[in-house]
Amino acid sequence: MSVEADIFSALKALTSNRVYPDQAPEGVVTPYVTYQRVGGRAVNFLDGSDPDKENGRWQVSIWAETRLQASTIARLAKKALRAAAPLQATVLGEPVDTHETTTNLYGTRQDFSFWFSP
């Protein structure tokens, strides 16, 4: 499985499969999750060989109608990602809350480090 499939698998139950890379489709029902790769730690060997693992820093965002719903799902998402063995997740900080005035949605985002097989 790909890292994207592992992320989807870990989070899909929280929002009835509404888990999307980068951004959600227009008009999607809330709540939903978006995720995107925002960096990571490069692995380099002196002999130039390819590593069998990659590291990625991933930002996971929850979008909902209320602050309470977004925060509750974010806590559940953190637990689900930590429990997903293929991701070897490390939490890289506390959540950041936001509000999107155009859509009137409440969001929370958090960064994770995942180690995975390419």
Backbone as a ProteinNet text record, in pm:
[ID]
protein_1_A
[PRIMARY]
MSVEADIFSALKALTSNRVYPDQAPEGVVTPYVTYQRVGGRAVNFLDGSDPDKENGRWQVSIWAETRLQASTIARLAKKALRAAAPLQATVLGEPVDTHETTTNLYGTRQDFSFWFSP
[TERTIARY]
83.8	0	88.3	35.8	108.1	83	166.1	147.3	12.6	-26.9	-157.1	-271.1	-260.9	-362.8	-364.4	-247.2	-240.1	-304.2	-281.9	-344.8	-496.3	-543.1	-686.3	-745.3	-679.2	-727.3	-738.1	-641.1	-641.2	-752.3	-790.6	-881.9	-1023.4	-1046.6	-1174.4	-1296.1	-1282.2	-1397.4	-1443.4	-1356.3	-1390.1	-1485.5	-1485.9	-1566.5	-1638.3	-1676.5	-1748.6	-1675.5	-1544.5	-1459.2	-1426.6	-1462.7	-1433.6	-1294	-1193.5	-1051.7	-987.8	-928.3	-882.5	-739.5	-660.5	-528.7	-543.7	-466.9	-458.4	-583.4	-693.2	-815.8	-936.8	-1047.7	-1171.1	-1239.2	-1316.4	-1393.4	-1494.7	-1526	-1624.1	-1758.5	-1820.8	-1953	-1956.4	-1840.1	-1837.2	-1905.8	-1969.5	-2036.5	-1931.8	-1958.2	-1869.7	-1920	-1835.4	-1692.4	-1612	-1491	-1399.9	-1256	-1165.9	-1023	-948.1	-849.4	-755	-615.1	-525.7	-387	-294.5	-174.7	-74.6	64.3	155.7	296.5	358.5	422	480.1	629.4	693.8	838.3	870.9	980	1024.9	1175.7	1227.5	1372	1424.3	1516.5	1577.3	1670	1668.8	1757.4	1863.2	1989	2099.7	2204.6	2253.1	2361.2	2488.8	2601.4	2729.5	2762.4	2713.8	2744.1	2650.6	2556.6	2466.1	2349.2	2334.3	2223.5	2090.5	1983.2	1849.1	1802.7	1747.7	1693.9	1563.5	1530.7	1406	1290.5	1316.7	1213.7	1228	1116.2	1114.3	1047.2	1077.9	1012.9	938.8	820.6	743.7	682.2	681	605.7	473	365.3	232	145.7	73.5	-20.3	-160.6	-229.7	-364.5	-459.5	-561	-657.4	-797.2	-869.9	-1008.4	-1095.1	-1203.8	-1296.4	-1436.1	-1503.8	-1635.1	-1720.1	-1846.1	-1940.8	-1918	-1860.5	-1839.2	-1696.2	-1649.2	-1516.4	-1510.1	-1614.7	-1616.5	-1604.4	-1677	-1670.6	-1531.5	-1473.6	-1339.6	-1236.8	-1244.1	-1148.5	-1164	-1287.1	-1313	-1257.8	-1284.6	-1234.9	-1082.5	-1024.7	-878.1	-814.5	-873.8	-820.3	-830	-941.2	-958.5	-861.8	-837.3	-743.1	-602.1	-562.4	-429	-414.7	-516.7	-512.7	-506.9	-586.2	-591	-458	-395.8	-268.1	-156.9	-157.2	-57.1	-73	-197.1	-224.1	-198.5	-181.9	-161.3	-16.5	6.3	142.7	224.3	166.8	249.8	307.9	245.9	289.6	399.4	413.3	511.9	506.1	387.3	360.2	424.5	474	519.1	444.5	386	316.9	421.9	414.7	517.4	473.8	370.1	325.2	177.6	132.6	-9	-90.3	-221.6	-306.8	-310.8	-336.9	-358.5	-502	-580.8	-719.8	-730	-831.5	-854.9	-1004.1	-1044	-1182.1	-1177.9	-1248.5	-1253.2	-1377.8	-1357.8	-1472.4	-1557.6	-1496.6	-1572.7	-1674.5	-1634	-1722.6	-1786.3	-1739.3	-1781.7	-1754.1	-1646.2	-1607.1	-1497.4	-1499.7	-1396.2	-1296.9	-1171.4	-1069.1	-966.7	-896.7	-780.7	-680.4	-552.6	-449.2	-336.7	-273.4	-165.2	-65.5	62.6	168.9	212.9	242.4	287.2	407.7	493.8	603	567.2	574.1	547	670	706.8	808.8	735.1	770.4	696.2	785.3	740.2	811.5	766.1	862.4	824.6	756.3
-118.3	0	124.6	234.1	360.9	433.9	531.3	610.6	682.5	728.3	794.5	698.3	576.4	475.9	443.4	441.3	415.8	529.3	652.8	767.9	758.8	733.7	719.7	609.2	495.4	381.7	414.5	488.1	523.2	621.2	708	818.7	804.1	713.6	707.4	688.2	614.6	588.9	713.6	811.2	931.7	1024.6	1017.2	1110.5	1040.3	917.3	841.9	846.2	816.6	809.9	945.2	1055.3	1187.2	1231	1174.5	1201.8	1228.4	1347.5	1390	1443.1	1411.8	1474	1619.7	1706.6	1848.5	1929.6	1905.9	1980.1	1894.5	1926.1	1851	1900	1813.1	1857.6	1964.9	2051.8	2157.3	2095.8	2150.2	2105.8	1980.7	1930.4	1809.6	1834.9	1732	1738.5	1741.3	1817.8	1819.3	1717.9	1671.4	1701.4	1622.2	1672.1	1600.5	1628.1	1546	1555	1582.4	1670.1	1685.5	1661.8	1619.9	1598.1	1633.2	1675.7	1701.7	1687.8	1647.5	1634.5	1774	1808.5	1942.3	1936	1829.2	1814.9	1679.5	1675.3	1550.8	1549.2	1440.6	1423.7	1334	1387.3	1306.3	1202.6	1083.4	976.3	957.1	970.2	956.1	862.7	772.3	682.8	722.7	708.9	746.5	667.3	543.3	462.2	491.8	583.7	622.9	530.2	428.1	333.9	397.5	340.6	388.3	329.6	413.4	360.9	284.4	194.3	119.8	187.8	301.8	380.9	526.8	598.2	742.4	806.2	932	1007.8	1124.3	1146.5	1261.3	1334.1	1465.6	1548.6	1576.1	1537.8	1549.6	1638.4	1727.8	1812.7	1756.9	1729.4	1673.9	1779.9	1812	1916	1856.9	1899.7	1859.2	1981.4	1965.6	2075.4	2033.6	2122	2088	2214.3	2192.3	2302.8	2377	2310.1	2373.4	2349.7	2436.5	2421.2	2290.6	2259.8	2137.7	2013.5	2009.5	1893.1	1879.6	1989.7	1985.1	1937.2	1990	1951.9	1806	1759.9	1620.3	1524.4	1551.9	1465.2	1470.8	1587.4	1599.9	1510.8	1505.1	1417.2	1270.1	1233.2	1095.9	1065.1	1162.8	1144	1119.6	1194.1	1174.6	1032.6	984.5	847.6	745.3	766.3	671.9	666.8	781.7	784.2	720.8	745.7	681.9	530	482.4	338.2	268.8	344.9	286.2	240.6	112.4	57	89.5	86.2	113.1	254.7	349.2	489.2	524	445.9	476.5	625.2	672.8	815.2	873.8	994.8	1079.3	1211.5	1258.8	1386.8	1497.1	1597.6	1701.7	1835.6	1836.4	1960.8	1952.9	2050.3	2056.2	2114.3	2090.7	2140.6	2293.6	2343.2	2486	2501	2582.9	2604	2718.3	2708.1	2812.5	2821.4	2930.6	2948.5	3007.6	2946.2	2992.8	3079.2	3209.1	3301.1	3283.2	3245	3228	3114.6	3003.4	2887	2876	2956.1	2952.2	2816.1	2749.7	2621.5	2642.5	2554.7	2554.1	2443.4	2475.1	2377.7	2364.8	2254.9	2235.3	2153.5	2190.7	2118.9	2081.3	1969.4	1918.4	1847.5	1857.9	1795.2	1663.8	1568.3	1435.6	1396.5	1315.5	1254.6	1107.7	1060.9	922.5	862.2	742	661.1	553	533.9	440.5	385.2	276.6	216.2	285	325.5	395.8	303.3
0	0	0	-52.2	-51.2	80	109.2	230.9	226.8	109.2	96.5	128.8	82.7	113.2	262	325.6	470.2	549.4	506.6	573.2	558.3	437.1	413.2	499.6	501.9	579.4	728.5	780.3	923.1	958.7	865	897.1	842.4	750.4	679.2	768.7	876.3	963.7	1039.8	1052.4	1129.6	1056.2	921.8	842.9	727.2	744.5	639.8	505.9	510	390.3	327.6	390.2	333.8	378.2	314	340.7	205.1	188.6	56.5	60.2	-42.6	-53.8	-98.4	-39.2	-74.8	-41.4	-108.4	-77.6	-110.9	-46.7	-69.3	-196.5	-260.3	-377.1	-337	-429.5	-402.6	-366.1	-262	-220.7	-134.6	-92.1	-10.9	124	175.8	305.3	416.3	520.2	637.1	738.6	827.4	838.5	735.9	709.3	621.4	663.1	608.8	639.1	509.1	516.4	405.8	461.1	373	414.7	299.7	334.9	232.3	290.2	204.8	244.8	244.4	354.1	368.4	400	359.1	380.7	439.4	513.1	574.3	585.7	638	654.8	544.4	466.2	361	422.4	365.5	409.8	301.6	338.7	244.3	303.2	219.9	260.3	187.4	255.5	196.1	70.2	62.9	-55.4	-172.6	-154.5	-262.4	-284.9	-202.2	-220	-178.6	-231.6	-199.2	-66.1	21.9	147.9	122.8	213.3	198.9	272.1	335.3	403.2	363.4	364.7	344.6	465	485.7	592.3	528.7	576.3	530	646.7	635.4	729.7	660.6	725.8	667.5	755.7	693.1	765.9	743.6	853.4	849.6	902.5	822.7	859.2	868.2	968.9	988.7	964.2	889.6	862	903.4	979.8	1034.2	1051.2	1085.3	1105.3	1236.6	1336.1	1467	1515	1603.1	1663.5	1741.1	1818.8	1899.5	1811.6	1702.1	1612.9	1550.8	1505.8	1446.3	1548.8	1670.4	1774.5	1816.6	1826	1864	1758.5	1632.3	1525.6	1518.8	1544	1542.9	1649.8	1767.1	1872.1	1830.4	1768.9	1721	1606.1	1520.3	1409.4	1462.2	1563.7	1621.7	1676.6	1745	1798.1	1685.5	1580.9	1469.5	1395.1	1375	1303.2	1385.7	1516.3	1603	1602.4	1591.6	1596.1	1462.6	1354.5	1221.6	1206.9	1226.8	1227.9	1103	982.5	864	860.1	931.1	924.6	1024.6	1130	1233.8	1269.3	1307.5	1325.7	1450.3	1434.4	1544.6	1532.7	1641.1	1642.1	1654.1	1565.7	1560.9	1619.7	1693.9	1756.1	1787.6	1859.3	1895	1779.2	1779.1	1670.3	1664.4	1546.1	1521.8	1472.6	1540.5	1502.1	1401.1	1315.6	1216.9	1187.4	1125.1	1080.7	941.2	849	710.8	693	677.1	672.1	546.3	435.7	311.5	323.2	381.9	394.3	532	626.1	766.5	830.4	785.9	844.4	947.9	1047.5	1150.3	1117.4	1131.7	1100.2	1210.8	1207.4	1293.6	1213.3	1224.4	1150	1244.6	1213.1	1296.2	1206.9	1242.1	1162.8	1226.4	1138.5	1179.2	1094.8	1151.7	1077.7	1057.5	932.7	899.9	834.2	877.8	809.9	734.3	607	523.9	414.3	356.4	243	115.5	32	-92.5	-193
[MASK]
++++++++++++++++++++++++++++++++++++++++++++++++++++++++++++++++++++++++++++++++++++++++++++++++++++++++++++++++++++++

